[in-house]
Amino acid sequence: MVIQEAEEEEETVVAEEEAVIEESLEERAGGTHTTGSENALIEIKLKRNEPVEKGLRRLKKQMIREGVIQELRKRRHYEKPSVTLRRKRKAARFEAMLKQRHADD
């Protein structure tokens, strides 16, 4: 009985996370057009007698590894193309500086 309730609670949490992610992606895309990577589901199955909290931690780690959290944060606000280009150039300069600094060693 307790295991069944835990599984139902996990399914609810996973469904809520997926709904939030899909809603955010659709808003930013301006419609319902999706690519293959957006349709991928992250699924965590609870082991026997595993607490739901531990399963949620595993789900969160998996989402971080797959870049879902980073993508969600990136799409939270609109970024003009010029700002995107400026940010990427700044990151490239920084990486080049680090590479040159450590090449001297």
KADA-V16693 format. One line per field, one symbol per residue. ss: DSSP state (a for helix, b for strand, c for the rest). Layout:
ss: ???
//
This chain:
ss: caaaaaaaaaaaaaaaaaaaaaaaaaaaaccccccaaaaccccccccccccaaaaaaaaaaaaaaacaaaaaaaccccccaaaaaaaaaaaaaaaaaaaaaaacc
//
